[in-house]
Amino acid sequence: MQKFGSAWTSAKLDALDAYLDAYTKIMKNQSFKICYIDAFSGSGNIIVKTGQELDGSAIRSLKYPFDRYYFFDTDPGNCEALKKE
């Protein structure tokens, strides 16, 4: 689990949730497949400076009906942690 961020991190992730919700609703009737790509996916969960644990962007994306998901991170430990989620 990664430790970083602040209230801004929480607000950013909430904005991502709202975007993914709207995007997948708009795109659901299209004839092509939609993919989620996260180039800095991290370990899946984070702990912000306040001690609050949050689902990261990769975990949040799994709540939405994408046809494919692609997660990348330069830290092999983060990739292994995400595979366990």
MARKENU-450027 format. One record per residue: residue number from 0; residue in three letters; x, y, z of N, C-alpha, C in turn. Coordinates in steps of 0.1 Angstrom, whole numbers. Example, Ala and Ser with C-alpha at 12.3 -4.5 7.8 and 13.67 -1.06 7.14 Angstrom:
% residues 2
+------+------+--------+---------+-------+---------+----------+-------+--------+---------+-------+
| resi | resn | n_east | n_north |  n_up | ca_east | ca_north | ca_up | c_east | c_north |  c_up |
+------+------+--------+---------+-------+---------+----------+-------+--------+---------+-------+
|    0 |  ALA |    132 |     -57 |    78 |     123 |      -45 |    78 |    132 |     -33 |    78 |
|    1 |  SER |    128 |     -22 |    71 |     137 |      -11 |    71 |    129 |       0 |    79 |
+------+------+--------+---------+-------+---------+----------+-------+--------+---------+-------+
This chain:
% residues 85
+------+------+--------+---------+-------+---------+----------+-------+--------+---------+-------+
| resi | resn | n_east | n_north |  n_up | ca_east | ca_north | ca_up | c_east | c_north |  c_up |
+------+------+--------+---------+-------+---------+----------+-------+--------+---------+-------+
|    0 |  MET |      8 |     -12 |     0 |       0 |        0 |     0 |      9 |      12 |     0 |
|    1 |  GLN |      6 |      22 |    -8 |      13 |       34 |    -9 |      9 |      44 |     0 |
|    2 |  LYS |     18 |      53 |     5 |      15 |       63 |    14 |     18 |      77 |     8 |
|    3 |  PHE |      8 |      84 |     4 |      10 |       97 |    -2 |     -3 |     104 |    -3 |
|    4 |  GLY |     -2 |     117 |    -6 |     -14 |      124 |    -9 |    -21 |     132 |     2 |
|    5 |  SER |    -31 |     139 |    -1 |     -38 |      147 |     9 |    -53 |     148 |     5 |
|    6 |  ALA |    -59 |     158 |    10 |     -73 |      161 |     6 |    -75 |     162 |    -9 |
|    7 |  TRP |    -65 |     168 |   -16 |     -65 |      169 |   -30 |    -65 |     155 |   -37 |
|    8 |  THR |    -58 |     146 |   -32 |     -58 |      132 |   -37 |    -72 |     126 |   -37 |
|    9 |  SER |    -79 |     128 |   -26 |     -93 |      123 |   -24 |   -102 |     130 |   -34 |
|   10 |  ALA |   -101 |     143 |   -35 |    -109 |      151 |   -45 |   -106 |     146 |   -59 |
|   11 |  LYS |    -94 |     144 |   -62 |     -90 |      139 |   -76 |    -96 |     126 |   -79 |
|   12 |  LEU |    -96 |     117 |   -69 |    -102 |      103 |   -71 |   -117 |     104 |   -72 |
|   13 |  ASP |   -123 |     113 |   -65 |    -138 |      114 |   -66 |   -141 |     120 |   -79 |
|   14 |  ALA |   -133 |     129 |   -85 |    -136 |      134 |   -98 |   -134 |     124 |  -109 |
|   15 |  LEU |   -124 |     115 |  -107 |    -122 |      104 |  -116 |   -135 |      95 |  -116 |
|   16 |  ASP |   -140 |      91 |  -104 |    -152 |       83 |  -103 |   -163 |      89 |  -111 |
|   17 |  ALA |   -165 |     102 |  -109 |    -176 |      109 |  -116 |   -174 |     108 |  -131 |
|   18 |  TYR |   -162 |     110 |  -135 |    -159 |      110 |  -150 |   -161 |      96 |  -155 |
|   19 |  LEU |   -156 |      85 |  -148 |    -158 |       72 |  -153 |   -172 |      68 |  -154 |
|   20 |  ASP |   -180 |      72 |  -144 |    -194 |       69 |  -144 |   -201 |      75 |  -156 |
|   21 |  ALA |   -199 |      88 |  -159 |    -205 |       95 |  -170 |   -200 |      89 |  -183 |
|   22 |  TYR |   -187 |      87 |  -184 |    -181 |       81 |  -197 |   -187 |      68 |  -200 |
|   23 |  THR |   -187 |      59 |  -191 |    -192 |       45 |  -194 |   -207 |      45 |  -197 |
|   24 |  LYS |   -215 |      54 |  -191 |    -229 |       55 |  -195 |   -230 |      60 |  -209 |
|   25 |  ILE |   -223 |      71 |  -213 |    -223 |       76 |  -226 |   -219 |      66 |  -237 |
|   26 |  MET |   -209 |      58 |  -234 |    -203 |       50 |  -244 |   -209 |      36 |  -244 |
|   27 |  LYS |   -219 |      33 |  -236 |    -224 |       19 |  -235 |   -231 |      14 |  -247 |
|   28 |  ASN |   -236 |      23 |  -255 |    -244 |       18 |  -267 |   -236 |      19 |  -280 |
|   29 |  GLN |   -223 |      21 |  -279 |    -214 |       22 |  -290 |   -211 |       8 |  -296 |
|   30 |  SER |   -208 |       8 |  -309 |    -205 |       -5 |  -315 |   -190 |     -10 |  -313 |
|   31 |  PHE |   -182 |      -1 |  -307 |    -168 |       -5 |  -305 |   -166 |      -8 |  -290 |
|   32 |  LYS |   -155 |     -14 |  -287 |    -151 |      -17 |  -273 |   -144 |      -5 |  -267 |
|   33 |  ILE |   -146 |      -4 |  -253 |    -139 |        7 |  -246 |   -129 |       1 |  -236 |
|   34 |  CYS |   -118 |       8 |  -235 |    -107 |        3 |  -227 |   -103 |      13 |  -216 |
|   35 |  TYR |    -99 |       9 |  -205 |     -94 |       18 |  -194 |    -79 |      15 |  -194 |
|   36 |  ILE |    -71 |      26 |  -195 |     -57 |       25 |  -194 |    -52 |      34 |  -183 |
|   37 |  ASP |    -44 |      28 |  -174 |     -39 |       36 |  -163 |    -24 |      34 |  -163 |
|   38 |  ALA |    -16 |      44 |  -167 |      -2 |       43 |  -169 |      6 |      44 |  -156 |
|   39 |  PHE |     -1 |      49 |  -145 |       5 |       50 |  -132 |     -4 |      44 |  -122 |
|   40 |  SER |     -7 |      32 |  -123 |     -17 |       25 |  -116 |    -14 |      23 |  -101 |
|   41 |  GLY |     -2 |      23 |   -97 |       2 |       22 |   -83 |     -2 |       8 |   -78 |
|   42 |  SER |     -3 |       7 |   -65 |      -5 |       -6 |   -58 |    -20 |     -10 |   -56 |
|   43 |  GLY |    -29 |      -1 |   -59 |     -43 |       -3 |   -58 |    -50 |       5 |   -47 |
|   44 |  ASN |    -43 |       6 |   -36 |     -48 |       14 |   -24 |    -38 |      24 |   -20 |
|   45 |  ILE |    -42 |      35 |   -14 |     -32 |       44 |    -8 |    -37 |      49 |     6 |
|   46 |  ILE |    -28 |      53 |    13 |     -31 |       60 |    26 |    -26 |      74 |    25 |
|   47 |  VAL |    -35 |      83 |    27 |     -32 |       98 |    26 |    -27 |     102 |    39 |
|   48 |  LYS |    -21 |     115 |    40 |     -15 |      120 |    52 |    -23 |     120 |    64 |
|   49 |  THR |    -37 |     120 |    62 |     -46 |      120 |    74 |    -47 |     106 |    80 |
|   50 |  GLY |    -42 |      96 |    73 |     -43 |       82 |    77 |    -55 |      75 |    71 |
|   51 |  GLN |    -63 |      82 |    63 |     -74 |       76 |    56 |    -69 |      67 |    45 |
|   52 |  GLU |    -75 |      55 |    44 |     -72 |       46 |    33 |    -82 |      48 |    22 |
|   53 |  LEU |    -77 |      49 |     9 |     -85 |       51 |    -2 |    -82 |      41 |   -13 |
|   54 |  ASP |    -93 |      37 |   -20 |     -91 |       29 |   -33 |    -84 |      39 |   -43 |
|   55 |  GLY |    -74 |      34 |   -50 |     -68 |       42 |   -60 |    -75 |      41 |   -73 |
|   56 |  SER |    -70 |      48 |   -83 |     -77 |       48 |   -96 |    -79 |      35 |  -102 |
|   57 |  ALA |    -69 |      26 |  -101 |     -71 |       13 |  -108 |    -82 |       5 |  -101 |
|   58 |  ILE |    -83 |       5 |   -88 |     -94 |       -3 |   -81 |   -107 |       4 |   -85 |
|   59 |  ARG |   -108 |      17 |   -85 |    -120 |       24 |   -88 |   -125 |      21 |  -102 |
|   60 |  SER |   -116 |      20 |  -111 |    -120 |       17 |  -125 |   -127 |       4 |  -127 |
|   61 |  LEU |   -124 |      -6 |  -118 |    -130 |      -19 |  -119 |   -145 |     -19 |  -116 |
|   62 |  LYS |   -150 |      -9 |  -111 |    -164 |       -8 |  -108 |   -172 |      -4 |  -121 |
|   63 |  TYR |   -165 |      -1 |  -131 |    -172 |        4 |  -143 |   -170 |      -6 |  -155 |
|   64 |  PRO |   -180 |      -7 |  -164 |    -180 |      -18 |  -174 |   -172 |     -15 |  -186 |
|   65 |  PHE |   -159 |     -14 |  -184 |    -150 |      -14 |  -196 |   -148 |     -28 |  -201 |
|   66 |  ASP |   -145 |     -28 |  -214 |    -143 |      -42 |  -220 |   -129 |     -47 |  -217 |
|   67 |  ARG |   -119 |     -38 |  -215 |    -106 |      -42 |  -212 |   -100 |     -32 |  -203 |
|   68 |  TYR |    -91 |     -37 |  -194 |     -83 |      -28 |  -185 |    -68 |     -30 |  -187 |
|   69 |  TYR |    -61 |     -20 |  -187 |     -46 |      -21 |  -188 |    -40 |     -12 |  -177 |
|   70 |  PHE |    -32 |     -19 |  -168 |     -26 |      -12 |  -157 |    -11 |     -13 |  -159 |
|   71 |  PHE |     -4 |      -2 |  -157 |      11 |       -1 |  -158 |     16 |       6 |  -146 |
|   72 |  ASP |     28 |       2 |  -142 |      35 |       10 |  -131 |     50 |       6 |  -132 |
|   73 |  THR |     59 |      15 |  -129 |      73 |       12 |  -130 |     78 |       5 |  -118 |
|   74 |  ASP |     71 |       4 |  -108 |      75 |       -3 |   -95 |     69 |     -17 |   -96 |
|   75 |  PRO |     77 |     -27 |   -97 |      72 |      -41 |   -98 |     64 |     -45 |   -85 |
|   76 |  GLY |     68 |     -40 |   -74 |      60 |      -42 |   -62 |     46 |     -37 |   -63 |
|   77 |  ASN |     44 |     -26 |   -69 |      30 |      -21 |   -71 |     22 |     -30 |   -80 |
|   78 |  CYS |     29 |     -35 |   -90 |      22 |      -44 |  -100 |     18 |     -56 |   -93 |
|   79 |  GLU |     26 |     -62 |   -85 |      23 |      -74 |   -78 |     12 |     -72 |   -68 |
|   80 |  ALA |     12 |     -61 |   -61 |       1 |      -58 |   -51 |    -12 |     -56 |   -59 |
|   81 |  LEU |    -12 |     -50 |   -70 |     -24 |      -48 |   -78 |    -30 |     -61 |   -83 |
|   82 |  LYS |    -21 |     -71 |   -86 |     -26 |      -84 |   -91 |    -33 |     -91 |   -80 |
|   83 |  LYS |    -30 |     -88 |   -67 |     -37 |      -95 |   -56 |    -51 |     -89 |   -53 |
|   84 |  GLU |    -53 |     -77 |   -58 |     -66 |      -70 |   -56 |    -76 |     -77 |   -65 |
+------+------+--------+---------+-------+---------+----------+-------+--------+---------+-------+
